[in-house]
Every structure is written in structure tokens, then in C-alpha cells.
């Protein structure tokens, strides 16, 4: 489907057809949504048009085509350029913009003000998934901005990620930073351990698969137990104390260094446990190590 002005009625518009935008369109089409699309390079839309999407000639046409428009552009400068284009202000009236483009709190606040002045509403979206997992029921999406707009369009947005979470601006940005710090550190630790396998004479593929299989339950259980302890403020060392972990960490570090493996991430974990001991938490549960990172009293 393709026309010059996109004046038909659609469920949602998607502006930006990079890896993430393209898979979002596919996920929406799979859910039976009528999708209008726009991209600076129209050639990227060919496969999506063949799949049933409707190509618009301009960003203002795409915005006018649907009650909600999803922005998945390269960066904030690209988003600003689109929102400042001729004719866009009029097209924003009565529309909800869901912006997945990466930007700062200040940049997003400026965009919300622009959209609000034009009579539209603004939601900031952050998808906690790689493009391959867009549309999965297990995937998470974090939203902030105008809550009423989010709630109105939540059923549609669940086509992108089955798990949706709305938080106020400050909480959303703080949580996003903490979540990504947690996830990416865990990933780098995995890469570090897999890379070290060569020093032990094991293959990377075999080690990776063994680590995934053996740690899946252990790690999930440890995190769940820690969350329970934070909720109850119970740090009794009834499972394995920080002192017990400190001894084990020393043995692991020795084994890594004995074969010449580099383990800077694990070395940092050892330093955390040592600091927790120095702070007097040695007889408490390993989750008490979180206190190392709290504000100074």
C-alpha cells in the first residue's frame, strides 16, 4: 500500500525503519494492526509495504495518519528535525507521540513541551530487548511521560513487548540506568568467564552452553532471594555469608590467575566482598554486599 498523503485511518504510525523500527512494524502487523510508516530512505520500506504496511511520503503525513505515532529514529537530532519539519506542528494536534529514540531527560522534556504546545501528548519509551525479541510476551518495555496517554495506548504497545511498566520521569530514568548497568555487567562477566575457558583448555562454545545451563536457576534463585531480603530487611547469614563467599572468591581468583586468565570484572567483585567484610558485614548474607554501594552515612 502506498499513496502520497496517507490520509487513511490507521492504528499506529512508525517513523524510522532501522533494525528496531522495522521489527516493531512486523510485530504490529502480526497483531493485525493497520500500520503507516515513514523513513528518510524510502527503499527500506519495500519489504514492509509488501507485508501490508502503508508507506507515507512525509513525516507529517505519517503523523496525521494515526492517533499514535512511534518514533524510532537514529538520535535526538533526527527526532528534533522531524518534529520541527514544515507542517508537523499541525499534524501533532490530537496525536500521542511515543518516542523510543535515545535521548537525555532534558532533550525528552523539550520534545514533550513541543508536542504539548501543538496539542499532542508525549510518552517516552525504552524497550528492554534486542530487536530479535521485540514482540515477545516475555520482553519488557519501560515508559514514562504522560500516564493517561500511555494507559490509553497500552494494549497497542503490548504488541511490542508483553510486559509494560510505567514510572514517573525520575524513577524511570534512574531505573533504566540501574537496569542496564546490571544487565550489561552481567553480560560482560559472562564474556569474561567464557573467554577465560581457553586458558583452561576448554572450547568457548562448550563453556558458554555449560554456563548458560548451569547458572540459569542458580542466578535467578539468588536474585529472587536477595529481593526478598531487601523487602524484609533480613540479612541473616542462614545460607552463605559474605565471609564464606570471600573464601570462595579467593580460590576462584587464584585459579584464574594460575592459568594466566584476565578477570578484571571478577577482581572487582572480590574487592566488593572485601570491602563488605571491612564494613563489618562478614557474618551477614551475601545480599548485604548491597550496602557497600549505598550513600555514605
C-alpha positions as a printed Julia matrix, in Angstrom:
297×3 Matrix{Float64}:
  0.0     0.0    0.0
  1.35    3.41  -0.89
 -0.02    6.87  -1.54
  1.12   10.44  -1.41
 -0.73   11.86   1.58
 -1.58    8.94   3.91
 -4.97   10.41   4.79
 -6.46    6.99   5.53
 -7.17    5.89   9.08
 -4.52    3.67  10.67
 -3.99    2.24  14.15
 -0.4     3.37  14.51
  2.4     5.08  12.62
  6.08    4.18  12.87
  8.69    6.75  11.87
 12.18    5.32  11.45
 12.91    1.95   9.88
 16.26    0.89  11.3
 16.66   -2.54  12.86
 14.39   -1.73  15.81
 11.77    0.21  13.85
 11.49   -2.49  11.21
 10.95   -5.3   13.71
  8.41   -3.13  15.56
  6.41   -2.75  12.36
  6.48   -6.51  11.8
  5.31   -7.09  15.39
  2.43   -4.65  14.96
  1.4    -6.16  11.63
  1.49   -9.62  13.19
 -1.04   -8.38  15.75
 -3.35   -7.28  12.94
 -2.66   -3.55  13.33
 -3.02   -1.16  10.41
  0.42    0.46  10.27
  1.52    3.61   8.47
  5.27    4.05   8.06
  7.81    6.68   7.06
 11.56    6.63   6.66
 14.04    9.14   5.3
 15.24    6.45   2.86
 12.01    5.03   1.37
 13.78    1.96  -0.04
 13.93    0.47   3.45
 10.15    0.27   3.44
  9.76   -2.07   0.44
  9.58   -5.32   2.42
  7.23   -3.77   4.98
  4.91   -2.48   2.26
  4.86   -5.98   0.81
  3.91   -7.26   4.27
  0.97   -4.85   4.49
  2.32   -1.59   5.89
  1.33    1.74   4.32
  4.17    3.99   3.18
  3.74    7.75   3.69
  5.64   10.37   1.72
  6.44   12.66   4.66
  6.67   12.63   8.45
  3.69   14.97   8.74
  1.62   12.59   6.63
  2.64    9.66   8.81
  1.79   11.59  11.97
 -1.6    12.58  10.59
 -2.41    9.01   9.62
 -2.82    7.55  13.13
 -3.81    8.54  16.67
 -0.44    7.32  17.96
  2.98    7.61  16.33
  6.07    5.66  17.37
  9.42    7.38  16.78
 12.43    5.08  16.38
 14.95    7.45  14.85
 18.75    7.46  14.8
 19.28   10.02  17.55
 17.76   13.06  19.22
 18.92   15.37  16.42
 16.96   13.28  13.91
 13.88   13.35  16.14
 14.15   17.11  16.56
 14.49   17.53  12.82
 11.34   15.5   12.18
  9.3    17.3   14.84
 10.44   20.69  13.53
  9.69   19.94   9.85
  7.18   22.08   7.93
  3.61   21.01   8.59
  4.44   18.75  11.52
  3.06   21.08  14.21
 -0.46   20.87  12.77
 -0.15   17.08  12.42
  0.7    16.71  16.13
 -2.65   18.03  17.33
 -4.64   15.26  18.99
 -1.83   12.75  18.5
  0.22   10.76  21.01
  3.93   10.56  20.31
  5.71    7.51  21.73
  9.4     8.27  21.38
 11.82    5.33  21.51
 14.7     7.43  20.16
 17.6     7.59  22.61
 17.9    10.99  24.29
 18.51   12.7   27.62
 15.93   13.81  30.16
 16.4    17.42  29.08
 16.01   16.57  25.4
 12.92   14.5   26.03
 11.4    17.23  28.21
 11.93   19.71  25.38
 10.23   17.35  22.94
  7.29   16.86  25.29
  6.89   20.63  25.59
  6.92   20.96  21.8
  4.32   18.21  21.37
  2.13   19.6   24.16
  2.19   23.11  22.64
  0.94   21.59  19.39
 -1.96   19.91  21.2
 -0.46   16.43  21.36
  0.64   14.1   24.15
  4.05   12.58  24.78
  5.25    9.22  26.08
  8.89    8.21  26.33
  9.55    4.53  25.66
 12.6     2.4   26.43
 12.5    -1.19  25.2
 14.48   -3.64  27.29
 15.22   -6.06  24.47
 17.34   -6.51  21.4
 15.41   -6.22  18.11
 15.14  -10.02  17.84
 12.96  -10.08  20.97
 10.53   -7.29  20.07
  7.0    -8.66  20.17
  7.71  -11.43  22.66
  5.42  -11.8   25.67
  8.47  -12.07  27.95
 10.09   -8.82  26.82
  9.89   -5.61  28.86
  9.24   -2.04  27.86
  9.63    0.89  30.22
  7.54    4.04  29.72
  7.34    7.49  31.24
  5.87   10.86  30.34
  2.08   11.34  30.29
  0.48    8.41  32.07
 -3.04    8.88  30.69
 -1.68    8.69  27.14
  0.28    5.57  28.0
 -2.76    3.87  29.56
 -4.92    4.7   26.55
 -2.48    3.06  24.15
 -1.1     0.32  26.41
 -2.98   -2.51  24.65
 -1.4    -1.48  21.34
  2.06   -1.04  22.87
  1.93   -4.56  24.28
  2.39   -5.78  20.72
  5.99   -4.57  21.09
  6.65   -6.16  24.49
  4.23   -8.18  26.58
  5.48   -6.66  29.83
  4.95   -2.9   30.11
  5.95   -0.75  33.06
  5.15    2.93  33.57
  7.15    5.02  36.06
  7.38    8.76  36.76
 10.2    10.59  34.94
 12.8    10.49  37.71
 12.15    6.88  38.66
 12.05    5.73  35.03
 15.42    7.26  34.18
 17.02    6.02  37.39
 15.63    2.52  36.89
 16.74    2.44  33.26
 20.29    3.36  34.28
 20.39    0.75  37.05
 18.79   -1.96  34.93
 21.21   -1.52  32.05
 24.2    -1.32  34.42
 23.05   -4.63  35.93
 22.36   -6.36  32.61
 25.45   -5.24  30.75
 27.77   -6.0   33.66
 26.26   -9.49  33.86
 26.82   -9.91  30.13
 30.45   -8.76  30.33
 31.04  -11.12  33.26
 29.72  -13.96  31.11
 32.06  -12.97  28.26
 34.95  -12.78  30.71
 34.28  -16.29  32.02
 33.79  -17.75  28.55
 36.98  -16.06  27.33
 38.91  -17.47  30.27
 37.94  -21.0   29.22
 40.7   -21.0   26.6
 43.29  -20.72  29.37
 41.82  -23.89  30.92
 41.91  -25.77  27.61
 38.13  -25.72  27.09
 36.29  -24.55  23.98
 34.3   -21.32  24.01
 31.07  -22.87  22.63
 31.07  -25.7   25.16
 31.85  -23.4   28.08
 29.19  -20.9   27.03
 26.5   -23.56  26.83
 27.52  -25.11  30.16
 27.48  -21.71  31.87
 24.04  -20.87  30.5
 22.55  -24.19  31.55
 24.22  -24.45  34.96
 23.65  -20.85  36.06
 20.09  -20.31  34.86
 18.35  -21.49  38.05
 21.17  -20.59  40.43
 21.34  -16.94  39.4
 17.55  -16.47  39.19
 17.14  -18.0   42.66
 19.92  -15.85  44.13
 18.38  -12.66  42.79
 14.89  -13.64  43.96
 16.2   -14.41  47.44
 18.05  -11.09  47.54
 14.88   -9.2   46.54
 13.0   -10.93  49.38
 15.72   -9.96  51.85
 15.61   -6.32  50.74
 11.83   -6.32  51.22
 12.03   -7.86  54.71
 15.38   -6.27  55.7
 16.51   -9.73  56.71
 20.24  -10.22  56.11
 20.78  -13.19  58.41
 23.51  -15.48  57.15
 21.38  -18.61  57.02
 22.51  -19.62  53.51
 26.03  -18.41  52.79
 27.63  -15.44  54.47
 29.88  -12.8   52.99
 32.79  -14.43  54.84
 32.03  -17.77  53.15
 31.85  -16.09  49.76
 35.12  -14.23  50.42
 36.98  -17.5   50.88
 35.42  -18.98  47.73
 36.22  -15.82  45.77
 39.88  -16.06  46.78
 40.06  -19.63  45.48
 38.39  -18.68  42.19
 40.7   -15.7   41.69
 43.73  -17.91  42.38
 42.55  -20.47  39.81
 42.05  -17.78  37.17
 45.44  -16.18  37.75
 47.23  -19.54  37.9
 46.42  -20.16  34.23
 47.03  -16.56  33.16
 43.37  -15.64  32.65
 42.44  -11.96  32.82
 39.45  -11.38  35.1
 39.06   -7.65  35.84
 35.3    -7.9   36.4
 35.64  -10.77  38.86
 38.56   -8.96  40.52
 36.22   -6.02  41.1
 33.66   -8.41  42.64
 36.35   -9.65  45.02
 37.07   -6.07  46.06
 33.39   -5.52  46.84
 33.29   -8.56  49.11
 36.48   -7.48  50.84
 35.03   -4.03  51.45
 31.82   -5.57  52.83
 33.94   -7.55  55.27
 35.82   -4.42  56.28
 32.5    -2.69  56.94
 31.53   -5.45  59.39
 29.04   -7.39  57.26
 31.04  -10.64  57.1
 28.53  -12.74  59.05
 25.55  -11.5   57.06
 24.06  -12.9   53.85
 25.82  -12.12  50.56
 22.96   -9.73  49.68
 24.24   -7.42  52.42
 27.02   -6.52  49.98
 24.48   -4.07  48.5
 25.28   -1.83  51.48
 28.72   -1.2   50.04
 27.07    0.87  47.32
 24.65    2.87  49.45
 25.06    6.56  50.31
 27.68    7.27  52.96
 26.06    7.59  56.36
